């Protein structure tokens, strides 16, 4: 009788030990489900943060282009402003700066594609003095590569430096950027 009581006590202790050393399948599935729910809630937030960062980068890049245009017009007064991004860019290894390759912008911005936005310079106004064309105005635009994915708004600016936005993601900018 003592032996039987001892055996049943040992079996109960073994059951308790194996139970305390691990998790059940149900507990693991519940933890995985909770993690998945939290991830699904975080994914839209990450996407909107990325778009916001791209928009901020686009605004800063337009400011950099404006500064490069101002420097270009003071360095090459007979040309006025540059009417293309490649004229503001250029590779320092290719030689000295010139009006067609002034080396004022980094190469990624000079190609017109940076941080999910496409940049361009257009609507250039020019005057001809003594047979030499001089650009007196320009419009720089930044539009999202994919509206709603890489950015929601388009941005524009001109030689006067005011940055405006287009809430539809195009280049019809009418709203001032705060």
MIDREN-887042 format. One line per 10 residues: number of its first residue (from 1); for each residue x, y, z of N, C-alpha, C. Coordinates in nm, 2 decimals, padded with zeros to 4 digits. Atoms other than C-alpha are relative to their C-alpha. Example, Ala and Ser with C-alpha at 12.3 -4.5 7.8 and 13.67 -1.06 7.14 Angstrom:
BEGIN
1) 00.09,-00.12,00.00,01.23,-00.45,00.78,00.09,00.12,00.00  -00.09,-00.11,00.00,01.37,-00.11,00.71,-00.08,00.11,00.08
This chain:
BEGIN
1) 00.08,-00.12,00.00,00.00,00.00,00.00,00.09,00.13,00.00  -00.09,-00.12,00.01,00.28,00.24,00.07,00.06,00.01,-00.13  -00.06,00.00,00.13,00.44,00.14,-00.25,-00.10,00.06,-00.11  00.10,-00.05,00.09,00.12,00.22,-00.45,-00.02,00.15,00.02  00.02,-00.14,-00.02,00.08,00.56,-00.29,00.13,00.07,-00.04  -00.13,-00.06,00.05,00.45,00.64,-00.36,00.00,00.01,-00.15  00.01,00.00,00.15,00.40,00.54,-00.73,-00.09,00.11,-00.05  00.09,-00.10,00.05,00.10,00.76,-00.78,00.05,00.14,00.03  -00.06,-00.13,-00.03,00.27,01.05,-00.61,00.11,00.03,-00.10  -00.10,-00.02,00.10,00.57,01.01,-00.85,-00.05,00.03,-00.13
11) 00.07,-00.03,00.13,00.34,01.00,-01.15,-00.05,00.14,-00.01  00.06,-00.14,-00.01,00.17,01.32,-01.04,00.11,00.10,-00.01  -00.11,-00.09,00.01,00.50,01.49,-00.99,00.06,00.01,-00.14  -00.05,00.00,00.14,00.62,01.39,-01.34,-00.09,00.08,-00.09  00.10,-00.08,00.08,00.30,01.53,-01.50,00.02,00.14,00.03  -00.02,-00.14,-00.03,00.35,01.86,-01.32,00.13,00.05,-00.05  -00.13,-00.04,00.05,00.72,01.88,-01.42,-00.01,00.03,-00.15  00.01,-00.02,00.15,00.65,01.83,-01.79,-00.09,00.11,-00.04  00.09,-00.11,00.02,00.37,02.08,-01.78,00.06,00.13,00.02  -00.06,-00.13,-00.04,00.57,02.35,-01.62,00.12,00.04,-00.09
21) -00.12,-00.02,00.08,00.86,02.32,-01.87,-00.03,00.06,-00.14  00.03,-00.05,00.14,00.68,02.44,-02.19,-00.13,00.06,-00.01  00.13,-00.06,00.03,00.39,02.61,-02.36,-00.08,-00.10,-00.08  00.09,00.08,00.08,00.09,02.44,-02.51,-00.01,00.06,-00.14  00.02,-00.05,00.14,00.02,02.47,-02.88,-00.10,00.11,00.00  00.10,-00.11,00.00,-00.29,02.68,-02.80,00.06,00.13,00.05  -00.06,-00.12,-00.05,-00.08,02.93,-02.60,00.09,00.06,-00.11  -00.09,-00.05,00.10,00.17,02.96,-02.88,-00.08,00.06,-00.12  00.09,-00.05,00.10,-00.11,03.01,-03.14,-00.06,00.14,00.04  00.06,-00.13,-00.05,-00.27,03.29,-02.93,00.11,00.11,00.00
31) -00.11,-00.10,00.01,00.07,03.47,-02.90,00.03,00.04,-00.14  -00.03,-00.03,00.15,00.13,03.45,-03.28,-00.12,00.08,-00.05  00.12,-00.08,00.04,-00.23,03.58,-03.34,00.01,00.14,00.04  -00.01,-00.14,-00.05,-00.17,03.88,-03.12,00.11,00.07,-00.07  -00.11,-00.07,00.07,00.16,03.96,-03.29,-00.04,00.03,-00.14  00.05,-00.03,00.13,00.00,03.94,-03.63,-00.10,00.11,00.00  00.09,-00.11,-00.01,-00.28,04.17,-03.52,00.07,00.13,00.02  -00.08,-00.13,-00.02,-00.03,04.43,-03.40,00.08,00.04,-00.12  -00.07,-00.03,00.12,00.17,04.40,-03.72,-00.10,00.06,-00.10  00.09,-00.05,00.09,-00.14,04.46,-03.93,-00.05,00.14,00.03
41) 00.03,-00.14,-00.04,-00.22,04.77,-03.73,00.11,00.10,-00.03  -00.11,-00.09,00.02,00.13,04.91,-03.78,00.04,00.02,-00.14  -00.04,-00.01,00.14,00.17,04.85,-04.15,-00.05,00.13,-00.07  00.05,-00.13,00.06,-00.06,05.15,-04.26,00.08,00.12,00.05  -00.07,-00.11,-00.06,00.12,05.38,-04.02,00.14,00.01,-00.06  -00.13,00.00,00.06,00.46,05.28,-04.17,-00.01,00.06,-00.14  00.01,-00.05,00.13,00.34,05.36,-04.52,-00.03,00.15,00.00  00.03,-00.14,00.00,00.20,05.70,-04.43,00.13,00.08,00.05  -00.12,-00.07,-00.04,00.53,05.79,-04.25,00.10,00.01,-00.12  -00.09,00.00,00.12,00.72,05.69,-04.57,-00.04,00.11,-00.09
51) 00.05,-00.11,00.09,00.50,05.92,-04.78,00.04,00.14,00.05  -00.03,-00.12,-00.07,00.55,06.20,-04.53,00.15,00.04,-00.01  -00.15,-00.02,00.02,00.93,06.16,-04.54,00.03,00.03,-00.14  -00.02,-00.03,00.14,00.92,06.16,-04.92,-00.04,00.14,-00.03  00.05,-00.13,00.02,00.72,06.48,-04.92,00.10,00.10,00.06  -00.10,-00.09,-00.06,00.96,06.65,-04.68,00.13,00.00,-00.08  -00.12,00.00,00.08,01.25,06.54,-04.89,-00.02,00.07,-00.13  00.03,-00.07,00.12,01.09,06.68,-05.20,00.00,00.15,00.02  -00.01,-00.14,-00.03,01.04,07.02,-05.04,00.14,00.05,00.02  -00.14,-00.03,-00.02,01.40,07.02,-04.92,00.08,00.00,-00.13
61) -00.07,00.01,00.13,01.52,06.92,-05.27,-00.04,00.12,-00.08  00.04,-00.12,00.08,01.32,07.21,-05.43,00.08,00.12,00.06  -00.08,-00.11,-00.05,01.50,07.45,-05.19,00.14,-00.01,-00.04  -00.13,00.02,00.04,01.83,07.30,-05.28,00.02,00.04,-00.15  00.00,-00.03,00.14,01.75,07.34,-05.65,-00.01,00.16,-00.02  00.01,-00.15,00.01,01.65,07.71,-05.59,00.13,00.06,00.04  -00.13,-00.05,-00.03,01.98,07.77,-05.42,00.10,-00.02,-00.11  -00.09,00.03,00.11,02.17,07.61,-05.70,-00.03,00.09,-00.12  00.04,-00.10,00.10,01.97,07.83,-05.95,00.06,00.14,00.03  -00.05,-00.13,-00.04,02.07,08.14,-05.76,00.15,00.01,-00.02
71) -00.14,00.00,00.02,02.43,08.04,-05.76,00.04,-00.01,-00.14  -00.03,00.02,00.15,02.42,07.94,-06.13,-00.02,00.14,-00.06  00.02,-00.13,00.06,02.28,08.29,-06.22,00.10,00.10,00.04  -00.11,-00.10,-00.03,02.55,08.47,-06.03,00.13,-00.05,-00.06  -00.12,00.05,00.05,02.82,08.24,-06.16,00.01,00.02,-00.16  00.01,-00.02,00.15,02.70,08.26,-06.53,-00.10,00.10,-00.03  00.10,-00.10,00.02,02.53,08.59,-06.55,-00.05,00.02,-00.15  00.05,-00.01,00.14,02.51,08.59,-06.93,-00.10,-00.11,-00.04  00.10,00.11,00.03,02.31,08.26,-06.92,-00.13,00.02,00.09  00.11,-00.02,-00.09,02.08,08.37,-06.63,-00.02,-00.13,00.08
81) 00.03,00.13,-00.07,01.91,08.06,-06.48,00.02,-00.12,-00.09  -00.01,00.13,00.07,01.96,07.70,-06.58,-00.14,-00.04,-00.03  00.14,00.04,00.04,01.66,07.56,-06.77,-00.01,-00.16,00.00  00.01,00.15,-00.01,01.74,07.19,-06.69,00.08,-00.04,00.12  -00.07,00.06,-00.12,01.86,06.98,-06.40,00.14,-00.04,-00.04  -00.14,00.04,00.03,02.16,06.83,-06.59,00.09,00.12,-00.01  -00.09,-00.12,00.01,02.29,07.19,-06.64,00.05,00.04,00.14  -00.04,-00.02,-00.14,02.29,07.22,-06.26,00.09,-00.11,00.06  -00.08,00.11,-00.05,02.45,06.88,-06.21,00.13,-00.01,-00.08  -00.13,00.02,00.07,02.76,06.73,-06.37,00.09,-00.08,00.09
91) -00.10,00.08,-00.07,03.04,06.50,-06.28,00.13,00.08,00.02  -00.13,-00.07,-00.02,03.35,06.67,-06.12,00.12,-00.06,-00.08  -00.11,00.07,00.07,03.57,06.41,-06.29,00.00,00.03,-00.15  00.00,-00.03,00.15,03.46,06.53,-06.64,00.06,00.13,-00.04  -00.06,-00.13,00.03,03.63,06.86,-06.61,-00.05,00.11,00.08  00.04,-00.12,-00.07,03.58,07.21,-06.50,-00.15,00.03,-00.02  00.14,-00.04,00.01,03.23,07.35,-06.43,-00.03,00.09,-00.12  00.03,-00.08,00.12,03.05,07.51,-06.73,-00.15,00.03,00.01  00.15,-00.03,00.00,02.70,07.65,-06.81,-00.08,-00.12,-00.03  00.07,00.13,00.03,02.60,07.30,-06.93,00.02,-00.11,00.10
101) -00.03,00.10,-00.10,02.75,07.11,-06.64,00.06,00.08,00.12  -00.06,-00.09,-00.11,02.79,07.35,-06.34,00.04,-00.07,00.12  -00.04,00.08,-00.12,02.83,07.08,-06.08,-00.05,00.06,00.13  00.06,-00.07,-00.12,02.60,07.26,-05.83,-00.09,-00.10,00.07  00.09,00.10,-00.06,02.37,06.96,-05.76,00.06,-00.13,00.01  -00.05,00.14,-00.01,02.44,06.61,-05.64,-00.07,-00.08,-00.12  00.04,00.08,00.12,02.40,06.35,-05.91,-00.14,-00.06,00.01  00.14,00.05,-00.01,02.08,06.19,-05.77,-00.11,00.10,-00.03  00.10,-00.11,00.03,01.89,06.52,-05.78,00.01,00.05,-00.14  -00.02,-00.05,00.13,02.04,06.62,-06.11,-00.06,-00.09,-00.11
111) 00.06,00.09,00.09,01.90,06.31,-06.27,-00.16,00.01,00.00  00.14,-00.03,-00.01,01.55,06.42,-06.16,-00.08,-00.11,00.08  00.07,00.11,-00.07,01.46,06.11,-05.95,00.06,-00.01,00.14  -00.06,00.01,-00.14,01.50,06.12,-05.57,-00.12,-00.02,00.10  00.10,00.03,-00.11,01.30,05.97,-05.27,-00.14,-00.01,-00.05  00.13,00.02,00.04,01.00,05.87,-05.47,-00.07,00.12,-00.08  00.05,-00.11,00.07,00.96,06.20,-05.65,00.08,00.03,-00.13  -00.07,-00.04,00.13,01.04,06.32,-06.01,00.01,00.15,-00.01  -00.02,-00.14,00.01,01.19,06.66,-06.05,00.03,00.05,-00.14  -00.03,-00.06,00.13,01.21,06.89,-06.35,-00.01,00.15,00.01
121) 00.00,-00.14,00.01,01.27,07.24,-06.45,-00.06,00.03,-00.14  00.06,-00.04,00.13,01.05,07.40,-06.72,-00.06,00.14,00.01  00.07,-00.13,00.01,00.84,07.70,-06.82,00.11,00.11,00.01  -00.11,-00.10,-00.01,01.17,07.89,-06.87,-00.04,00.12,-00.09  00.02,-00.12,00.08,01.13,08.25,-06.98,00.14,00.05,-00.04  -00.14,-00.05,00.04,01.42,08.40,-07.18,-00.02,00.13,-00.08  -00.02,-00.12,00.08,01.53,08.72,-07.34,00.13,-00.02,-00.08  -00.12,00.01,00.08,01.78,08.75,-07.62,00.06,00.13,00.00  -00.08,-00.12,00.00,02.05,09.01,-07.58,00.12,-00.02,-00.08  -00.12,00.01,00.09,02.31,09.06,-07.85,00.02,-00.15,-00.05
131) -00.01,00.14,00.05,02.23,08.71,-07.99,00.02,-00.10,00.10  -00.02,00.09,-00.11,02.27,08.55,-07.65,-00.13,-00.02,00.08  00.12,00.02,-00.08,01.97,08.38,-07.48,00.04,00.00,00.15  -00.02,-00.01,-00.15,01.94,08.46,-07.11,-00.13,-00.04,00.06  00.12,00.05,-00.06,01.69,08.27,-06.90,-00.03,00.09,00.13  00.03,-00.09,-00.11,01.51,08.51,-06.66,-00.10,-00.06,00.10  00.10,00.06,-00.09,01.26,08.27,-06.50,-00.01,-00.15,-00.03  00.01,00.15,00.01,01.19,07.90,-06.44,-00.11,-00.04,00.10  00.09,00.06,-00.10,00.95,07.67,-06.26,00.06,-00.14,00.02  -00.05,00.14,-00.04,01.08,07.36,-06.07,-00.12,-00.07,00.05
141) 00.11,00.08,-00.05,00.83,07.08,-06.01,00.05,-00.13,00.05  -00.02,00.13,-00.06,00.83,06.77,-05.80,-00.13,-00.07,00.01  00.13,00.08,-00.01,00.56,06.51,-05.85,00.03,-00.14,00.04  -00.03,00.13,-00.04,00.53,06.17,-05.69,00.01,-00.10,-00.12  -00.01,00.10,00.10,00.64,05.87,-05.89,-00.13,-00.08,-00.01  00.13,00.06,00.00,00.32,05.70,-05.79,-00.09,00.07,00.11  00.08,-00.08,-00.09,00.05,05.92,-05.64,-00.07,-00.09,00.10  00.06,00.09,-00.10,-00.08,05.77,-05.31,00.09,-00.10,00.06  -00.10,00.10,-00.05,00.22,05.54,-05.27,00.13,00.06,00.04  -00.13,-00.07,-00.04,00.54,05.75,-05.28,-00.02,00.14,00.05
151) 00.04,-00.14,-00.05,00.36,06.08,-05.20,-00.14,00.03,-00.04  00.14,-00.04,00.03,00.02,06.25,-05.21,00.00,00.13,-00.07  00.01,-00.14,00.05,00.11,06.61,-05.31,00.12,00.02,-00.10  -00.10,-00.05,00.09,00.30,06.76,-05.60,00.05,00.14,00.05  -00.06,-00.13,-00.05,00.53,07.07,-05.53,00.05,00.08,-00.12  -00.05,-00.09,00.11,00.63,07.37,-05.75,00.06,00.12,00.07  -00.06,-00.13,-00.04,00.84,07.68,-05.71,00.06,00.07,-00.12  -00.05,-00.08,00.11,00.98,07.95,-05.93,00.12,00.08,00.05  -00.12,-00.08,-00.04,01.27,08.20,-05.92,-00.03,00.09,00.11  00.03,-00.09,-00.11,01.09,08.40,-05.65,00.01,-00.08,00.13
161) -00.02,00.08,-00.12,01.12,08.11,-05.40,-00.12,-00.05,00.07  00.12,00.04,-00.08,00.76,08.05,-05.29,-00.03,-00.15,-00.05  00.03,00.14,00.03,00.69,07.67,-05.27,-00.15,-00.02,00.02  00.15,00.03,00.00,00.33,07.57,-05.35,-00.02,-00.15,-00.02  00.03,00.14,00.01,00.16,07.23,-05.35,-00.12,-00.02,-00.08  00.12,00.05,00.07,-00.09,07.04,-05.56,-00.05,-00.12,00.08  00.04,00.11,-00.09,-00.30,06.82,-05.33,-00.04,-00.13,-00.08  00.03,00.12,00.08,-00.38,06.59,-05.62,00.12,-00.07,-00.05  -00.12,00.07,00.04,-00.02,06.50,-05.68,00.06,00.05,-00.13  -00.05,-00.05,00.12,00.03,06.69,-06.00,00.08,00.13,00.01
171) -00.09,-00.12,00.01,00.21,07.01,-06.11,-00.09,00.13,-00.01  00.09,-00.12,00.00,-00.09,07.25,-06.08,-00.01,00.05,00.14  -00.02,-00.04,-00.14,00.03,07.40,-05.76,-00.06,00.14,00.03  00.07,-00.12,-00.04,-00.19,07.66,-05.60,00.00,00.03,00.15  00.01,-00.01,-00.15,-00.17,07.60,-05.22,00.14,00.02,00.06  -00.13,-00.03,-00.07,00.12,07.76,-05.02,00.03,-00.12,00.10  -00.05,00.11,-00.09,00.33,07.50,-04.83,00.03,00.07,00.14  -00.03,-00.06,-00.13,00.34,07.58,-04.45,00.12,-00.07,00.05
